Amino acid sequence: MFSAPEAQGIDSRALARALEWIRAKQIPVHSLFVERNGRAILDAYFFPFRNNETHDLASVTKSVVSSLVGVAGSEGGLDDLNAPLSALLPVETRALDDPRKGAVSLANLLDMTSGLDCDAAPGENLLLEMERTPDWVSFMLNRPFASAPGSRFQKDAGGMKEASFHLTLLAMNRIGFQNLVKLSTSAFLEGFYYKPRIDKELLEAHSEGIICLSGCVSGEFSRTLLQEEQGEPRWQRAMEIAGWFQRVFGERIEESGSIDRLLRRAWTRRLL
């Protein structure tokens, strides 16, 4: 049911200014719908879209779930958004491939800072794969980590040692040097918490012209190999980590970017 904006306590001039701002800034939205007190007070479409057309909507689930979480919180159903998944989903998290995932919080999931890799590889359809599985929650929680839970903006000492790694970066040209300066600056201005930090999002954005080394024993790759599952090194997870660095840096990763060579080298070091 529609209503005049003023009847619901909304200034129609403010809505008009919002529409003009969207047009002036060329914000890429199809339409804008505003509801107040159970009444529709604005239903506007932007050229060339019309109200009788179907639209491809994205992230609807996140919007609905976030709203439901807010309702649950206001009604006392959720006490703490920072509660770890191990407390919220004890059965599901006990079977995960990486114990660190139990420390991911509900807030991390809501603001998309869980660190789980949701990027599909070429030819891969994650949504279709998930729909084919009987347990969607387990499917997503068993995605590999692309970065540490949270982000460089998060100032929380919890799990810092387990979720942070050493990495050696070298500049190969002027662009690489400029990117190293950007990474270092952001590490201090955005990520500093006891020590300067960057995350993989920042690293990927400024990877051009940089040579990446596989790291020391405190690097993500080496530390993963030192963790064992049923008495064996975590080869599959190490492959996923090396694959991410190879995708971002290509041939600018130590050992000419060869994942197999990195694994063989790591295994030789382990035997020694």
C-alpha positions in Angstrom: 0.0 0.0 0.0 1.3 3.4 -1.0 1.3 6.6 1.1 2.5 10.2 0.8 6.0 10.5 2.4 4.9 13.3 4.7 2.1 11.1 6.1 4.8 8.7 7.3 7.1 11.4 8.7 9.4 11.6 5.7 10.2 14.8 3.8 9.5 14.3 0.1 12.1 16.9 -0.8 14.8 14.8 0.8 13.7 11.8 -1.4 13.8 14.0 -4.5 17.3 15.2 -3.6 18.3 11.5 -3.2 17.0 10.7 -6.7 18.8 13.7 -8.2 22.0 12.7 -6.5 21.8 9.2 -7.8 21.3 10.5 -11.3 24.1 13.2 -11.0 26.6 10.7 -9.7 25.5 8.0 -12.2 25.2 5.4 -9.4 24.6 2.1 -11.2 21.3 1.1 -9.6 18.1 0.0 -11.4 15.6 1.2 -8.9 15.0 2.6 -5.4 12.2 1.5 -3.1 11.6 3.1 0.3 9.1 1.7 2.9 8.1 3.4 6.1 5.7 2.1 8.7 4.5 -0.7 6.4 3.7 1.8 3.6 5.6 2.3 0.3 6.5 5.9 0.0 8.9 5.7 -3.0 9.2 3.3 -5.9 11.4 4.9 -8.6 13.2 3.3 -11.6 16.2 4.7 -13.5 16.5 4.6 -17.3 16.5 2.3 -19.1 14.9 0.0 -16.4 11.2 -0.2 -15.9 8.9 -1.7 -13.2 7.6 -4.4 -15.6 11.1 -6.0 -16.1 12.8 -8.7 -14.2 16.1 -7.8 -12.6 19.2 -9.8 -11.7 19.5 -9.3 -7.9 22.7 -10.0 -5.9 23.4 -10.3 -2.2 19.7 -10.5 -1.3 20.4 -13.4 1.1 23.0 -11.3 2.9 20.6 -8.4 3.3 17.8 -10.6 4.6 20.1 -12.7 7.0 21.7 -9.5 8.4 18.2 -8.1 9.1 17.2 -11.3 10.8 20.3 -11.3 12.9 19.4 -7.8 14.0 15.9 -8.9 14.9 17.3 -11.9 16.9 19.7 -9.6 18.7 17.0 -7.1 19.6 14.8 -9.9 21.0 17.6 -11.4 23.0 18.2 -14.4 20.8 21.8 -13.5 20.1 24.0 -12.0 22.9 27.2 -11.4 21.1 28.0 -10.9 17.4 31.7 -11.6 18.2 30.8 -15.1 19.5 33.0 -17.7 17.6 31.4 -20.2 15.3 32.7 -23.0 17.6 30.2 -21.7 20.2 27.3 -21.1 17.8 27.8 -24.3 15.6 29.7 -26.7 17.8 28.8 -29.8 15.8 29.6 -28.3 12.4 32.9 -26.7 13.5 34.3 -29.9 15.0 34.4 -31.5 11.6 36.1 -28.6 9.8 39.4 -29.1 8.0 41.0 -26.1 9.7 40.7 -25.5 13.4 41.1 -21.8 13.0 37.7 -21.6 11.3 36.1 -22.2 14.7 37.4 -18.8 15.7 35.6 -17.0 12.9 32.9 -14.9 14.5 29.3 -14.1 13.4 30.4 -10.5 12.9 33.1 -11.7 10.5 30.5 -13.5 8.4 28.1 -10.5 8.4 30.7 -8.0 7.3 32.4 -10.4 4.8 35.7 -10.6 6.8 35.7 -14.3 7.5 38.7 -14.8 5.3 37.1 -17.8 3.5 37.8 -17.9 -0.2 34.6 -17.4 -2.1 36.2 -16.6 -5.4 35.5 -19.2 -8.1 38.3 -20.5 -10.2 38.0 -20.3 -14.0 35.2 -22.6 -15.1 34.1 -23.2 -11.5 30.5 -22.4 -10.3 30.5 -22.3 -6.5 26.8 -21.6 -6.2 25.9 -24.6 -8.4 28.3 -26.8 -6.4 26.9 -25.7 -3.1 23.3 -26.3 -4.3 24.2 -29.9 -5.2 25.5 -30.6 -1.7 23.1 -31.7 1.2 24.8 -29.4 3.7 25.3 -25.8 2.5 26.8 -24.7 5.8 29.5 -27.3 5.8 30.2 -26.6 2.1 30.9 -22.9 2.8 32.8 -23.4 6.0 35.1 -25.9 4.3 36.2 -23.4 1.8 39.9 -22.6 2.2 41.1 -19.5 3.9 42.2 -16.8 1.5 43.2 -14.5 4.3 43.2 -14.4 8.1 39.8 -13.9 9.7 38.9 -10.2 10.1 40.9 -7.6 8.2 43.9 -5.3 8.7 41.4 -2.8 10.1 40.5 -5.2 12.9 42.2 -4.3 16.2 41.8 -7.5 18.1 44.6 -9.6 19.6 42.6 -12.8 19.7 44.1 -15.4 17.5 46.7 -12.9 16.1 49.6 -15.4 16.4 47.6 -18.2 14.7 46.3 -16.0 11.9 49.3 -13.9 11.0 52.3 -15.0 9.0 55.7 -13.8 7.8 56.2 -12.9 4.1 59.2 -11.5 2.1 58.5 -9.1 -0.8 61.0 -7.6 -3.2 60.6 -4.8 -5.7 61.6 -5.8 -9.3 61.0 -2.4 -10.8 59.8 1.2 -10.1 56.2 0.1 -10.0 57.1 -2.6 -7.6 58.9 -0.2 -5.3 55.9 2.2 -5.4 53.6 -0.7 -4.4 55.9 -1.7 -1.6 55.7 1.8 -0.3 51.9 1.7 -0.5 51.8 -1.7 1.3 54.2 -0.4 4.1 52.2 2.8 4.5 48.9 1.0 4.8 50.4 -1.6 7.1 51.2 1.2 9.6 48.2 3.5 9.0 45.5 0.9 8.6 46.7 -2.4 10.0 49.0 -1.4 12.9 48.2 -3.3 16.0 51.3 -4.1 18.1 53.0 -4.4 14.7 52.3 -3.3 11.1 50.1 -5.8 9.2 48.6 -6.2 5.7 46.0 -8.6 4.5 45.7 -10.5 1.2 43.1 -8.1 -0.1 45.7 -5.3 0.1 48.5 -7.5 -1.2 46.6 -8.6 -4.3 45.6 -5.0 -5.0 49.3 -3.9 -5.0 51.1 -7.0 -6.3 52.4 -5.6 -9.7 56.1 -5.4 -9.9 56.7 -7.3 -6.7 58.6 -10.6 -6.3 57.2 -12.8 -3.5 59.2 -15.4 -1.6 57.6 -18.5 -0.1 58.6 -17.3 3.3 60.5 -18.7 6.4 59.2 -21.3 8.8 56.7 -18.7 10.0 55.2 -18.2 6.6 51.7 -19.4 5.8 53.0 -22.1 3.4 55.6 -23.5 5.8 53.4 -23.3 8.9 50.7 -25.2 7.1 53.1 -28.0 6.2 54.2 -28.3 9.8 50.6 -28.9 10.9 49.6 -32.5 10.5 46.4 -34.3 9.8 46.4 -38.0 10.7 50.2 -38.0 10.9 50.6 -36.4 7.4 51.5 -32.9 6.4 48.5 -30.8 5.1 49.5 -31.2 1.4 46.1 -30.1 0.0 45.9 -26.9 2.1 49.5 -26.1 1.2 48.6 -26.5 -2.5 45.7 -24.1 -2.1 48.0 -21.5 -0.4 50.7 -21.8 -3.1 48.0 -21.7 -5.7 46.7 -18.3 -4.4 50.2 -16.8 -4.5 50.9 -18.2 -8.0 47.6 -16.7 -9.2 48.5 -13.3 -7.8 52.2 -13.2 -8.5 52.5 -15.6 -11.5 56.2 -16.3 -12.3 57.2 -13.7 -9.7 57.1 -16.2 -6.9 60.1 -18.0 -5.5 61.1 -21.2 -7.4 59.6 -19.8 -10.6 56.1 -20.2 -9.3 56.1 -24.0 -9.4 53.8 -25.4 -6.8 55.1 -29.0 -7.2 58.7 -27.7 -6.7 57.7 -25.8 -3.6 56.1 -28.9 -2.1 59.1 -31.1 -3.0 61.5 -28.5 -1.5 59.3 -28.3 1.6 59.3 -32.1 2.0 63.1 -32.3 1.5 63.6 -29.7 4.3 61.3 -31.7 6.5 63.3 -34.9 6.0 66.5 -33.0 6.8 
